[in-house]
Amino acid sequence: MVGALALAGLGTWVLKQRRLALPGRFAQTPRLHVVQRVGLSARSGVALIEVDGRSFLVVHGDGGTRIRRVSSRAALMAQALKGQSS
Protein backbone atom coordinates (compact mmCIF):
# COMPACT_ATOMS: atom_id res chain seq x y z
CA MET A 1 0.00 0.00 0.00
CA VAL A 2 2.80 2.41 0.95
CA GLY A 3 4.63 1.56 -2.28
CA ALA A 4 1.52 2.26 -4.37
CA LEU A 5 1.07 5.66 -2.70
CA ALA A 6 4.74 6.51 -3.25
CA LEU A 7 4.45 5.51 -6.92
CA ALA A 8 1.29 7.61 -7.35
CA GLY A 9 3.00 10.61 -5.73
CA LEU A 10 6.03 10.21 -7.98
CA GLY A 11 3.79 9.94 -11.05
CA THR A 12 1.93 13.11 -10.09
CA TRP A 13 5.19 14.99 -9.58
CA VAL A 14 6.52 13.84 -12.99
CA LEU A 15 3.31 14.94 -14.76
CA LYS A 16 3.47 18.39 -13.13
CA GLN A 17 7.08 18.80 -14.23
CA ARG A 18 6.18 17.90 -17.81
CA ARG A 19 3.32 20.42 -17.89
CA LEU A 20 5.63 23.15 -16.67
CA ALA A 21 8.21 22.31 -19.35
CA LEU A 22 5.81 22.18 -22.33
CA PRO A 23 5.58 25.91 -23.15
CA GLY A 24 9.37 26.14 -23.45
CA ARG A 25 9.55 23.31 -25.93
CA PHE A 26 7.08 24.80 -28.35
CA ALA A 27 8.21 28.41 -28.18
CA GLN A 28 8.31 29.85 -31.68
CA THR A 29 11.16 31.92 -32.97
CA PRO A 30 10.26 35.51 -33.87
CA ARG A 31 9.10 35.87 -37.46
CA LEU A 32 10.44 39.42 -37.80
CA HIS A 33 13.95 40.41 -36.77
CA VAL A 34 15.56 43.83 -37.20
CA VAL A 35 19.16 43.06 -38.16
CA GLN A 36 20.41 46.65 -38.22
CA ARG A 37 19.01 50.19 -38.20
CA VAL A 38 20.79 53.35 -39.29
CA GLY A 39 19.48 56.90 -39.03
CA LEU A 40 20.23 58.97 -42.11
CA SER A 41 18.85 62.21 -40.68
CA ALA A 42 16.54 63.29 -37.89
CA ARG A 43 13.46 62.10 -39.81
CA SER A 44 14.71 59.36 -42.14
CA GLY A 45 16.56 56.10 -41.88
CA VAL A 46 17.24 52.69 -43.31
CA ALA A 47 16.81 49.25 -41.76
CA LEU A 48 17.74 45.72 -42.73
CA ILE A 49 15.08 43.29 -41.52
CA GLU A 50 14.52 39.56 -41.83
CA VAL A 51 11.04 38.07 -42.09
CA ASP A 52 10.74 34.28 -42.15
CA GLY A 53 14.35 33.98 -43.34
CA ARG A 54 14.04 36.54 -46.14
CA SER A 55 15.92 39.85 -46.03
CA PHE A 56 14.38 43.24 -46.80
CA LEU A 57 15.85 46.73 -46.96
CA VAL A 58 13.43 49.36 -45.62
CA VAL A 59 14.04 53.07 -46.28
CA HIS A 60 11.73 55.47 -44.48
CA GLY A 61 11.44 59.24 -44.27
CA ASP A 62 9.26 62.23 -45.12
CA GLY A 63 8.79 61.06 -48.71
CA GLY A 64 7.31 57.73 -47.61
CA THR A 65 8.60 54.22 -47.14
CA ARG A 66 10.24 51.93 -49.66
CA ILE A 67 10.79 48.22 -49.17
CA ARG A 68 13.10 46.15 -51.36
CA ARG A 69 13.76 42.43 -51.07
CA VAL A 70 17.41 41.48 -50.79
CA SER A 71 18.38 37.96 -51.86
CA SER A 72 21.52 37.76 -49.73
CA ARG A 73 23.94 39.88 -47.73
CA ALA A 74 26.39 39.85 -50.64
CA ALA A 75 23.68 41.25 -52.91
CA LEU A 76 22.94 43.90 -50.30
CA MET A 77 26.57 45.00 -50.30
CA ALA A 78 26.60 45.09 -54.11
CA GLN A 79 23.45 47.24 -54.17
CA ALA A 80 24.91 49.59 -51.59
CA LEU A 81 28.17 49.98 -53.53
CA LYS A 82 26.27 50.49 -56.78
CA GLY A 83 24.19 53.23 -55.14
CA GLN A 84 27.31 55.05 -53.91
CA SER A 85 28.96 55.12 -57.33
CA SER A 86 25.97 56.77 -59.11
C-alpha positions as CSV (number, residue, x, y, z in Angstrom):
1,M,0.0,0.0,0.0
2,V,2.8,2.4,0.9
3,G,4.6,1.6,-2.3
4,A,1.5,2.3,-4.4
5,L,1.1,5.7,-2.7
6,A,4.7,6.5,-3.2
7,L,4.5,5.5,-6.9
8,A,1.3,7.6,-7.3
9,G,3.0,10.6,-5.7
10,L,6.0,10.2,-8.0
11,G,3.8,9.9,-11.1
12,T,1.9,13.1,-10.1
13,W,5.2,15.0,-9.6
14,V,6.5,13.8,-13.0
15,L,3.3,14.9,-14.8
16,K,3.5,18.4,-13.1
17,Q,7.1,18.8,-14.2
18,R,6.2,17.9,-17.8
19,R,3.3,20.4,-17.9
20,L,5.6,23.1,-16.7
21,A,8.2,22.3,-19.3
22,L,5.8,22.2,-22.3
23,P,5.6,25.9,-23.2
24,G,9.4,26.1,-23.4
25,R,9.6,23.3,-25.9
26,F,7.1,24.8,-28.3
27,A,8.2,28.4,-28.2
28,Q,8.3,29.8,-31.7
29,T,11.2,31.9,-33.0
30,P,10.3,35.5,-33.9
31,R,9.1,35.9,-37.5
32,L,10.4,39.4,-37.8
33,H,13.9,40.4,-36.8
34,V,15.6,43.8,-37.2
35,V,19.2,43.1,-38.2
36,Q,20.4,46.7,-38.2
37,R,19.0,50.2,-38.2
38,V,20.8,53.4,-39.3
39,G,19.5,56.9,-39.0
40,L,20.2,59.0,-42.1
41,S,18.9,62.2,-40.7
42,A,16.5,63.3,-37.9
43,R,13.5,62.1,-39.8
44,S,14.7,59.4,-42.1
45,G,16.6,56.1,-41.9
46,V,17.2,52.7,-43.3
47,A,16.8,49.2,-41.8
48,L,17.7,45.7,-42.7
49,I,15.1,43.3,-41.5
50,E,14.5,39.6,-41.8
51,V,11.0,38.1,-42.1
52,D,10.7,34.3,-42.2
53,G,14.4,34.0,-43.3
54,R,14.0,36.5,-46.1
55,S,15.9,39.9,-46.0
56,F,14.4,43.2,-46.8
57,L,15.8,46.7,-47.0
58,V,13.4,49.4,-45.6
59,V,14.0,53.1,-46.3
60,H,11.7,55.5,-44.5
61,G,11.4,59.2,-44.3
62,D,9.3,62.2,-45.1
63,G,8.8,61.1,-48.7
64,G,7.3,57.7,-47.6
65,T,8.6,54.2,-47.1
66,R,10.2,51.9,-49.7
67,I,10.8,48.2,-49.2
68,R,13.1,46.2,-51.4
69,R,13.8,42.4,-51.1
70,V,17.4,41.5,-50.8
71,S,18.4,38.0,-51.9
72,S,21.5,37.8,-49.7
73,R,23.9,39.9,-47.7
74,A,26.4,39.8,-50.6
75,A,23.7,41.3,-52.9
76,L,22.9,43.9,-50.3
77,M,26.6,45.0,-50.3
78,A,26.6,45.1,-54.1
79,Q,23.5,47.2,-54.2
80,A,24.9,49.6,-51.6
81,L,28.2,50.0,-53.5
82,K,26.3,50.5,-56.8
83,G,24.2,53.2,-55.1
84,Q,27.3,55.0,-53.9
85,S,29.0,55.1,-57.3
86,S,26.0,56.8,-59.1
